Amino acid sequence: MDRKLKIRDLTLRDGQQSLFATRLNQANIDKLLPLYENAGFFAMEVWGGAVPDSVMRYLDESPWNRLRSVSQAMKGKSLLTALSRGRNLFGYVPYPDSVLEGFYKEAIKNGLNVMRIFDALNDIDNVKESIKLINNLGGIPDGAVCYTVDPKEESVPEEKVGFFASLFGKKKKTVAPEKIFTDEYFVEKAKTMEALGAKIITLKDMAGLVNPSRAAAIISKLKAAVKVPVDFHTHCTPGYGLASSLMAMIHGVDILDTNIWYFGGGSAAPALELIYVFAKKLGIEVDVNMEAVGQIRKELKGVRQQLSDFDLVKQFPKDFDPLNDTLPAEIDALFDKAIAAAKANKEDALLDACHAIEDYFGFPKPNLLVKDAEVPGGMYSNMVAQLKSLQAEDLLDDAMRLIPKVRRDAGLVPLVTPTSQIVGSQAVSVALDRKKGNPDYSNPSNQFISLIKGEYGKTPVPVDPAFREKITGSPVERPYDVSSYKKPENPVLEDLGGVKLASNDEEYLLLELLPSVANGFLRRRRTEEYTPTEAAAKEETKAADNSAEAPITGETLKAPMGGRVISVKVKAGDKVKKGSVLLVYEAMKMENDVVADKDVIIKRVFVKQDDVVNTDDVMIEFGVEGEETAAQVDDAPISNNVLTAPMGGRVISINVKPGDKVAKGSVLLVYEAMKMENDVLAEKDAVIKRIFVKPDDVVNADALLIEFE
């Protein structure tokens, strides 16, 4: 065969992130790694992206241990790659160079070879330092250009026409602005990154919006413009992925991103097995050991079954082994028709053939909602998972329809992490605003404010100064100021023997990157390390301190089995109804709601978030009507002068206390929703009367937060 096609396998990172909300745990990865060792992939994407956040947040695992385990198992036989968001690294805000260098140095030390670097705004200033650092540290920088499309002409609102027209030198009556995202736009970005030192160039189509004709045009122009290898990354969500990958192969792409069968298709990248069939017919050698891939494929079927709770589509493709199975004649002919249509650039016929192939094998049909809203599959799956956790699934359709509007208002940002999360979260917030009859953008997240302010970099189209003033209070663009970065504290945990929260440099890097998530993760590690002797001594001290505490006289709630408290939903003084959730705890890796079996009053709560409890430990004492509780003041009637939660989330910090006088615009508390931090501001001058929440409390939309005098 004349050509070899290198494969970057995404199964262990982007594949599971797009289809299963990044819930693939270390135990399953350990099963797969011995099979991967001899698969011969050019590269395996195993880290970065959402992995550092998600493995701590959802799996209670160490991101560093994950990278080390893969590196040790692969023994250098495939390059290991990670995804970096440039200035935003693996997080959701810009970081200074010191944090970038610390993470890159530690990652390469632990076995990483290739860092794919992109910026959500395609702002070259945000990637140049990362490219330089990776080269200096001995890694391979892969410069990724984020593909996106111009907004639909009919979606430009009339009130924006004058603004857009002024940007492009058009008369006010011109509705359609000049195209921004041309082939030349992407090629120029690629050439600049190559000049800065990128050793690979990737066309990164995170939303799967590159249609086949556009894939042919851009890949051809990239091959002519740069000397380094060209990689194509796409997703199948809107229905273009397989056809566009075929087009990229025909037009000379060097590396193609794929997933193995049960982790491919749908909102993920195309399945390697289908690419292999096309390559064979084209006379292109797929540079992979397909027998080893077959062994991985068999194991992945069971892994996917274990991930069924997080499976976005719950639609298994039928079993297929391209080395041993004979395709029915009519299906084999579809592959030939697709190739003929691709070579003739007949896009409709190509898409029809590819959709028929995917339909035969049982892959999901194109998601038209995602296609119309122009969003990445991973963003969509995360929005579904997060709205479900917030018990607000009914907002999904409205939020999806609002994404193009929010994107336009934010300067036509491409939708890739972190802008996809920022825009997606804000679309949900606007949907909530409209449901409640509030003006749009009544609750902008801190990250959305930073984006509009200019702290994430230059947007492809300037933000309307009037909109910037509405969101940030000033029409002036203000770039990210590195000098304003404050290193997070590494507190001493007196209750765990006086140890520091982060015990080494790599743990402190996690605290720098994702302070909210890493805080709980690292506290659990220190709790596990707390020796039985120390724990017993602490319990004795606690017992002595509590000797004067009132004895337990009321009915109690005891732990049904040993586990860890995830969240406490009640506090002393609360009156709760039968069936209400009192707390959530984890036992045997499962989350359990503990509910009230009758109407009760909470007298005392003996546990807090992250406490480890044994079977029959007392967690809550109940009181009776008229009995004084630990929070008797909370029994007083609540006035209408209150602040409620704008949407479900978790309280991060409270900036006020009862009796405080606060001015309009003061930050009362900060809470996290859909991975975004939100400041809750005072709408007028006020005096704080009561506060009904504390840090780490999980609240639902409209939950009572603060009462004012």
Secondary structure, DSSP 4 states (H G I P E B T S, - for coil): --EEEEEEE-IIIIIHHHHHTT---HHHHHHHHHHHTTS--SEEEEEETTHHHHHHHTT---HHHHHHHHHHHHTTSSEEEEEE-GGGTTSSS---HHHHHHHHHHHHHTT--EEEE--TT--GGGTHHHHHHHHHTT-EEEEEEEP--PPPGGGS-HHHHHHHHHHTT--TT--SPPP-S-HHHHHHHHHHHHHHT-SEEEEE-TTS---HHHHHHHHHHHHHH-SS-EEEE---TTS-HHHHHHHHHHTT-SEEEEB-GGG-STTSPPBHHHHHHHHHHHTEEE-S-HHHHHHHHHHHHHHHHHTGGG-SS--PPPP--TTTPPPPHHHHHHHHHHHHHHHTT-HHHHHHHHHHHHHHHTPPPP-HHHHHHT--HHHHHHHHHHHHHTT-GGGHHHHHHHHHHHHHHTTS----TTHHHHHHHHHHHHHHHHHHTPPTTSS--HHHHHHHHTTT---SSPPPHHHHHHHHS-SS-----GGG--PPP--EEGGGTSEESS-SHHHHHHHHH-HHHHHHHHHHHHHHHS-HHHHHHHHHHHHHHTTTSPPP-S-EEE-SSSEEEEEE---TT-EE-TT-EEEEEEETTEEEEEE-SS-EEEEEE---TT-EE-TT-EEEEEE-TT---TTGGGGSPP-S-EEE-SSSEEEEEE---TT-EE-TT-EEEEEEETTEEEEEE-SSSEEEEEE---TT-EE-TT-EEEEE-
